[in-house]
Amino acid sequence: MIERKTKIMFTVTERIKADFKIRLQYDGLTQIKFFRAIMQGYLEKDENLITYLNGFKKSNGIQNNEQRDKIIKGVRKTRSTKALFALDDDEVENIFDILESEHPEL
């Protein structure tokens, strides 16, 4: 099945766009590679990115300390549980496939 694609758009000042493009060129990135990397890190709950975002949220009054701390603790707990049981995403998916084949009524 082919997954449909969609665009994500937002506006920034011309100055920010120019500075952004210069910085991307300096780092050898395209806009799409940059945004895909950031989205992937965000969806995979990369601890460095989550830490950065918590700092951003704190300085911009987004969420309270308790909510931000809960997110960080959740990310760390998930990571430690995966490490404890040596599970990566493929292994977790395989477990669900096995359960589904053995118990289709679930």
VENHURA-V363256 format. One record per helix or strand of 2 or more residues. SS is the DSSP state (2 for helix, 1 for strand). FROM is the first residue (numbers start at 0). LEN is the number of residues. Records with the same first field share a line. If there is no record, write none. Layout:
SS: FROM-LEN  FROM-LEN
This chain:
2: 13-14  30-13  46-13  64-20  88-14
